């Protein structure tokens, strides 16, 4: 198969020289683990001390990884990406909320993004996290099979109501809704709830998507079991397929509590599991829709190859590729140039509120072997190409 992801002219067509240079400096910093640790500590210190650092953060890491402070603010980025056939998913990336007022606020923001998306072709999806709508401990308790006390049951009923309100609105507005995955010890309860939403709202087409974290060795069997249920009960499956984002935390907890880790034994085993999950879905596309969430070039080529071998149209609306804004533009824009469906997760929110997300992005880039170096290599290639073209 033709190697398309080295085309930096397409990858960075929307970036000015200034933006390209900023991206280069940013990834150079992220590549340095001690600097990331120091920067994280200084940022937290400055925010706690109410020092005026938001402007600096906005002009650097925020503008690279986020679309804006609110949904209207994101439109410039949304419209710009869509000129290259790359869609957006507005992701309200405010984390760590734990009370009912905050959960209701997250609900209202999600409903707002659904309505906002329904008016714009460039926004085919909306998204939310389960813990945006309810306390982590509730999911955990239910996942462990424990009974809720009356107060907790009332609280859980409100969580269910928030899920249903969002999925009902998404169904009404014909906007697909992605439900992110989180830690394994709360995920069973979230999975059960999302499955109920699929049964209710995926009768005619896929509206509700759950997320499969394929670094978990049990997820392929989970998908197959869900498929059997879907055929028996008459609903379509929607899945965003990712590798996963909580590996260190998962392994540490398993070791501390003395149970077998749910995480695959190696990176190679994760890759095999990931590709197997994607292949299974593509082979059963008449009953499923898939959102291929990956920054991995090899996996992307495998999906492209499978699409070709199965004689599926590249722009079949049951198949989407997705990457995070500010990362892997060589994958996103080159796929879009070849007429595949592509959507970038576009985080937004008040600068101060989004900082936990930005810190996580920096730390993940530092810890993922090769990711930051690949970004730097591509940026250097494009800078050299532009220099020679002048």
N, C-alpha and C positions, 0 to 999 in steps of 0.2 A: 504493500500500500504506500502511496505517495506520502512522504514526510512533510506535513504542512506547518508544523508548529515552530519551525525555525524562521518563518517569515516575519521579521521584526517590523518591516514597513507597514504591513497590515496590522500587526499587534499594537503598534504605538501611533497609528495614524491620527488619533484624537489628541495626543499629547504634544504640547508645545515644547520647544527646547528647554525652556525654564522648568516645566513640569517634569520632563524627563530627567533633568539634572537633580531636581529635588528628590525624585524617586530613587535615583542612584545613591544619593547621600543617605537617604532614609534606610535603604536596605544594607548599606555599608555599616550603619550603626546597629541595625537589628542583628547583623551577622556576629556581632561581638557580645557574647553572653554577659561578661562583667558590666559592659556599658548598659545593657538592657536592665540588669539588676539595679544598677545605680540610678538610672533614669526613672525606673518604677518607684524607687524609694523617694527620690527627690520630688517626683510628681505628687505622690501621696502626701508628703510633708508640706509642699506648697499649697495644696488644696485645703488641708486641715488648718494651715495657718492663714488661710484666706489671702494668699499672695496673688497678685494679678498675672497669672500664667495662662489664662484661658486663650488669650489672643495668640500666644506663641503656639499653643497646642493646636488651635484652629488652623493656623497657617501651615502647619507641618503634618503631623501624623493624622490629625482629624480629617483634613481635606483629602489626604491620600486614601484613607480607608472608609470614609463616610460620605454620604451624599448631601447632608445638611442638618440643620437643627430641627427642622420640621418637614412635613411632607411637601409643602409648597416650595420650600428652599431646595428640595431635591429635584425639582422639575428640570432645572437647567442641565443637570447630569443625566437624568432620564432621557430627555429629548436628544441630547448630544449622542448618547450611546445608541439610541434607536436609529439614528442616521446610518449606522453600520449594521443594522438588523440585530442588535443585541438588546434584549428586553431587560427589565428591572423588577426586582422584588423588594418592596419597601419593608425594611426590618427594623422595627422600633427596638433599639438595642440597649434599653435601660434595664439593668439587672439588679438582683438582690432585694426585691420588694417582698414584704412579708405580712402586710395587713389588708383587711378587706377593702378599704378605700383605694389602696394601690392596685389591688386586683381588679376592682371595678374601673379604675382609670385605664388599665391595660386593655380591658375589654372594650372600652369606648374608643381607644386609639386603634385597636384592631378593626373594629367596625368602620371606623373612619377610613382606614387604608383600603378596606374592601370597596367601599363606596367610591373612593378616589380612583381605585384601579378599574372599576366598572366603566368609568368615563374615558379610559385611555387604553388604546391597543398595546402600548408599550409596557403595560403592567398586567401580565396574565395571571399572576399569583398574589396571594397575601400569605402571611406567616405569623405564627405565635409559638411561644414555649409553654409547655404545660405548667411550669412553676410561675409563669406570668399570671396564671388564673387561680392559683391556690398554693397553699403551703407544701413545701417539700415533704415535711413529716407526715402529712396526711397520705400522700401517695405511697410513702415508704411503709406506713402502718398497714395500709390495704394490701400492698404488694407482699407483705409478710403473712397475710391471711389473718391478721388480728381484727377483732371487732372494734368498731368505733363507738365511743360513748355518745349519748344523745346530742351533746353540743357539737361534737366532731361530725356527727352524721348530718346535722343541719348545715355545717360548714361545707361538707363534701357535696351536699345537694346543690349548694350555690356554685361550686366548681363545675358540676355537671351542667347546670343551667347556663353558665358562661360558655362552655364548649358548644352546647346546643344552639345558643343564640348566635354565635359566630358562624357555625356550620350552616345554620338555617339561612342566614343573610348571604353567605357565599353561594349557596344553592340558588337562592332567589336572584342574585345578581350575576350568576353564571361565572363566578371567579373561583378558580381552584384555591384551596387553602392547605398550606403545608404546616404540619405540626412537628416541631423539632423534637429530637430525642435527647435525653439527659442521662444521668447516672443509672446503672443497671438496677440498683436496689430501690429505685422509685419507678422504674420503667414499666414493670408489669401492670401496675394500676393505670398508668397512662395508656399503655397499649390496649387494655380492655376497653377503656373509655373511647379511644379513637376508633376501635373496631365497631363499637355501637354506633358511632357517627357515620362510619362507612355503610353499615347496614341500612341506616335511615336515609342517607343523602346520596349514596352512590348506586342507586337503583337503575338509572338510565345512562349515566355517564360518571366518570370520576370527578368528584368535587373535592373530597377529603383525601389527603395524602398523609400517611404516617411516615416515620423515618426508621430505616434499618441501619444500625451501626455494625458494619461487617467485621470490625475487629473482635466482635463477640462471636465465638465459635458456634453458638446455638442459633444464630439468626437465619441461616439458610433453611433449617428444619422448621423454624417458626413461620417463615414465608410459605413453605410447602403446606403446613398445617392450615394456615390462614386461607390459602388457595382452595383447599378441600372444603373448608367451611363456606367460602364465597360461592363455590359452585352449588353446594347443597342449599344455601339460603338465598341465592339470587342477588348478589351485589358485586360490583366491580372493586378491584383493589387499586389503590394509588400508593406508591412508595417512592420516597426520596431515598436513594441508596448512597451511603457515605461510608468512609472507613471508621471514623469516630474521633472524639475529641477529649476523652477523659482517661486515657490509658494509664498514666502514672497513678492517678487517684484510685482507679479500679484495682490495680495490682497491689497498691499499698494497703487498701482496705481489706482485700482478700487475705493478705498475709497477716494483718493485724488481728482479724477475726477468725482466722484459721479455716477458711473454706477455699475450695479450688477457684482460681481466678476465672472469670468468664471470658477473659481476653485470649485470643489466639497466641500460640506459643512463640511465634516469630513474625517478623514483617512479611516474610515470604508466605506464611500460612494465611495472614490477613489478606494479602494480594490475591491468593488463590480463592479464598472465601468470597472476596468482593466480586471478582470476575465471575464466579459461579452464580452468585445472586443476580447479577445483571443479566447473564446469559439466560437464566431460568425465566426472568421476566420478559425478555425479548422473545423467547420461544412461546410464551403464552400471552402475547400482546392483545389478543382478542378479549381477554378477561382482565387486563391490567393496563395501567399507565405508569411510566417510570420517569423519575427525575434523577438523572445520573449526576450526583454531586461529587465532583473529583477535580483535583489539581494534578492528577497523575497522567502524564502523556501516554504511557503505555496502555493504561486502562482505556483511555479515550480512543486510541487507535483500535483497540479490540472491539469497542462498541461500534465504531465506524465500519469495521470489517464485518461484524455480525449483521449490521443493518443491510449492508450490501449483499451478503450471502443469503439472507432471508428475504431478499427482494422487497424490502420495506422502503418507502419513500423517505428521503433524508429529512424532509420537513413534516413527517407524520406527527400530528399534534399529541400523540400518545407518548412521544419520546422527547424529553428535554435534557440538555446538558446545563449544568450550573456551576459557577465559581463565585468566589467572594470578590466584591469590588476592591480594586487596588492590588489584586494578585492574579497571576496566570492569564494576563491579557493575551499572551501568545496562543493560549488554548481557546479562549472565548471568541476573540475576533476572527481568528482563522477558521474556526468551526462555522461561525455566522457567515463568513465570506463564501463558504461552500454549501450554504443553504440549510444547515442544521438549525434546529431550534435551540437558542441559547438565552439564558437569563442570569444576570448577576444579582447576588444578594447585595442590596444597597442599605447598609445600616444608617440610621438617623436618630437624632435626639439631642437634647441640650448638651453642650460640650462637656460640662462637669459630670453629667449623669452617664455619659457614654464612655468615660475614661476606663472603667473596669473592663469593658469590651475591648478597648484599644490596647490595654496592657496584655490581655489574653492573646490578642492577635500578634503582638510583638514577641511574646514568650513562645507561642506555637511556631512562629516562623524561625525562631532561634533553635528550637528543639527538633524540628523536622529536618532530617539529614538531606542536604542537597537543595531544598526549596529556595532558600535565600540566595545561595550561590547561583542557581539557575536564573533567578530574577536578575541578578547582577550581570551575568553573562549576556543575557538578552539585551539589557539596557546598554551595555558597552558596545555590543554589535550594532545596535541602532544608532548610537551616537557616532560611531565610526562611519556607518553608511551615510548619514546626513552630512558629515564632514567631507566625505569624498564626493558627494553629489553637488556640493557648492562650487 
